[in-house]
Amino acid sequence: MLAWGAIGSNMLSTYAHLTVDDADRELMQFYGVVPEEELNQADNTMSPQQCKHCGMLNPRSNQFCGGCASALSAETVATMADLQKEIDLDSQLLQRITQMVLEAQNIPQS
């Protein structure tokens, strides 16, 4: 007990619960080594994603299949639907503007 200071010291209760595994984990973290358990728990962002339509394996970074050009995620499908709505609105606006210009110039529509 002398190594822990005086008999009334709380050093024993502070450090007695630490194990060799705790020290190993801290050293590994200090040197940037990721324990194997954490690697197994981490999401695997490097694994390929499989197309639901054609079955082709694609890199995780792809939004569209390299084989059939289908969207690979629901988020991409939603984004494409939003973009299609904008394109439809823009094309309707373009048609109206074209019609107004032709009417202003008295040019018959073809």
PEQUISUL-V152373 format. One record per pair of residues at least 12 apart in sequence whose C-alpha atoms are under 7 Angstrom apart, sorted by the first residue. I is the first residue (numbers start at 1). GAP is how many residues later the second one is. If there is no record, write none. Layout:
I_GAP / I_GAP
This chain:
45_15 / 46_14 / 47_13 / 48_12 / 51_14 / 51_21 / 54_14 / 63_13
